């Protein structure tokens, strides 16, 4: 397959690197020093599942130079999806399909509004990874997984082709869920709890999952997401909250969420797409989300400052 990675950060760099390592034709969309380093020295991935280097590597900052591809994996932050959709138009041919890997549940709709629903799949992924330096990705923990599928859950040749490509790749567990929207909401429930609680407490997961008071608050965040999902006709499994808590209980105690790191370091974050989205999606179906609203409203001044919309010391 000819696959473009739009956004070569911790997610796109890792999964794209594994596909390239397996022999797929992968083109990375990157920019700045990161792009320059990849063009000059290749893409280096240090991973708990085995280090590797892709050299030479196909990388550019201009999607028009790439032309139509079979598939695009979207690895940008959630707040960048709409802008990325516009920029990737030159790579979208009649048969191209696009797989969003963002936190949250808004990306398929945002992509479809720009590119057309026929080009968009549902998707999600999980791993702890980040850009360690120009041209250098570090996968620091968690077994990398990627899940994707048609938004109406039908079987399709294009989903099978991508699944087979990932099956040939090392260091990735690929799955086509029975219901991709349910799978996306299950991760949404998990990440909204982890991100929200980590950011509001300024504490790593090992702390807020252990204190009875903050663990109870974590469960309340997840219960609200569960209720909002039901309001949107997403039938999460009855044990979804227990599964999410079980996952967080196995995360290394020093683990932090990307939204937490962004806000604590004064960068724009995915607040609107995570706890903010819980509040917004709850309002759409008349479901109250007081704990998520508390988290969202408490963090909003910091988010607006990071985006240059507010100034304060």
TAFEN-V471203 format. One record per residue. N is the residue number from 1. SS is DSSP state (alpha for helix, beta for strand, coil for the rest). NEAR is the number of other ideal C-beta (glycine too) atoms within 12 Angstrom. Layout:
BEGIN
n->(N	N)
ss->(SS	SS)
near->(NEAR	NEAR)
END
This chain:
BEGIN
n->(1	2	3	4	5	6	7	8	9	10	11	12	13	14	15	16	17	18	19	20	21	22	23	24	25	26	27	28	29	30	31	32	33	34	35	36	37	38	39	40	41	42	43	44	45	46	47	48	49	50	51	52	53	54	55	56	57	58	59	60	61	62	63	64	65	66	67	68	69	70	71	72	73	74	75	76	77	78	79	80	81	82	83	84	85	86	87	88	89	90	91	92	93	94	95	96	97	98	99	100	101	102	103	104	105	106	107	108	109	110	111	112	113	114	115	116	117	118	119	120	121	122	123	124	125	126	127	128	129	130	131	132	133	134	135	136	137	138	139	140	141	142	143	144	145	146	147	148	149	150	151	152	153	154	155	156	157	158	159	160	161	162	163	164	165	166	167	168	169	170	171	172	173	174	175	176	177	178	179	180	181	182	183	184	185	186	187	188	189	190	191	192	193	194	195	196	197	198	199	200	201	202	203	204	205	206	207	208	209	210	211	212	213	214	215	216	217	218	219	220	221	222	223	224	225	226	227	228	229	230	231	232	233	234	235	236	237	238	239	240	241	242	243	244	245	246	247	248	249	250	251	252	253	254	255	256	257	258	259	260	261	262	263	264	265	266	267	268	269	270	271	272	273	274	275	276	277	278	279	280	281	282	283	284	285	286	287	288	289	290	291	292	293	294	295	296	297	298	299	300	301	302	303	304	305	306	307	308	309	310	311	312	313)
ss->(coil	beta	beta	beta	beta	beta	coil	coil	coil	alpha	alpha	alpha	alpha	alpha	alpha	alpha	alpha	alpha	alpha	alpha	alpha	coil	coil	coil	beta	beta	beta	beta	beta	coil	coil	alpha	alpha	alpha	alpha	alpha	alpha	alpha	alpha	alpha	alpha	coil	beta	beta	beta	beta	beta	coil	coil	coil	coil	beta	beta	beta	coil	coil	coil	beta	beta	beta	coil	coil	alpha	alpha	alpha	coil	coil	coil	beta	beta	beta	beta	beta	beta	coil	coil	coil	alpha	alpha	alpha	alpha	alpha	alpha	alpha	alpha	alpha	alpha	alpha	alpha	alpha	alpha	beta	beta	beta	beta	beta	beta	beta	beta	beta	coil	coil	coil	coil	coil	coil	alpha	alpha	alpha	alpha	alpha	alpha	alpha	alpha	alpha	coil	alpha	alpha	alpha	beta	beta	beta	beta	beta	beta	beta	beta	beta	beta	beta	beta	beta	beta	coil	coil	beta	beta	beta	beta	beta	beta	beta	beta	beta	beta	beta	beta	beta	beta	coil	coil	coil	coil	coil	coil	coil	alpha	alpha	alpha	alpha	alpha	alpha	alpha	alpha	alpha	alpha	alpha	coil	coil	coil	coil	coil	beta	beta	beta	coil	coil	coil	coil	alpha	alpha	alpha	alpha	alpha	alpha	alpha	alpha	alpha	alpha	alpha	alpha	alpha	alpha	alpha	alpha	alpha	alpha	alpha	alpha	alpha	alpha	coil	coil	coil	alpha	alpha	alpha	alpha	coil	coil	coil	alpha	alpha	alpha	alpha	alpha	alpha	alpha	alpha	alpha	alpha	alpha	alpha	alpha	alpha	alpha	alpha	alpha	alpha	alpha	alpha	coil	coil	coil	coil	coil	coil	coil	coil	alpha	alpha	alpha	alpha	alpha	alpha	alpha	alpha	alpha	alpha	alpha	coil	coil	coil	coil	coil	coil	coil	alpha	alpha	alpha	alpha	alpha	alpha	alpha	coil	coil	coil	coil	coil	coil	alpha	alpha	alpha	coil	alpha	alpha	alpha	alpha	alpha	alpha	alpha	alpha	alpha	alpha	coil	coil	coil	coil	coil	alpha	alpha	alpha	alpha	alpha	alpha	alpha	alpha	alpha	alpha	alpha	alpha	alpha	alpha	alpha	alpha	alpha	coil	coil	coil	coil	coil	coil	coil)
near->(32	25	41	47	48	52	40	45	38	37	42	46	51	54	52	50	50	42	44	39	32	25	16	32	22	39	41	44	40	36	25	15	17	31	27	18	28	41	25	17	21	26	44	29	45	27	33	19	27	18	21	26	23	35	20	16	36	31	39	26	23	19	30	16	15	31	20	23	36	31	42	49	52	49	42	37	34	41	30	30	39	26	19	37	34	20	29	42	25	24	36	34	23	12	20	34	43	46	52	50	45	45	45	41	40	32	45	38	27	30	42	24	17	25	34	18	19	20	33	35	43	42	46	41	41	36	37	30	37	27	33	23	17	24	32	31	44	25	36	24	25	29	23	36	30	41	34	43	34	30	32	17	20	16	14	21	15	29	30	20	26	39	30	19	33	36	20	20	33	25	31	39	22	34	25	32	28	16	25	33	31	29	36	41	40	34	40	44	47	40	42	51	49	46	48	48	47	40	39	35	32	20	27	26	38	23	23	36	33	21	17	11	16	29	25	19	27	39	26	28	46	44	31	37	46	37	29	36	36	24	23	29	14	27	18	33	21	10	15	30	29	20	22	35	28	15	27	38	21	18	32	17	17	14	29	32	37	37	42	36	24	30	37	24	16	15	21	25	38	40	44	35	39	47	49	35	43	48	33	24	34	31	20	15	19	13	24	19	35	20	32	42	27	22	40	38	21	22	36	25	18	29	32	21	20	26	20	11	13	13	10	9	5)
END
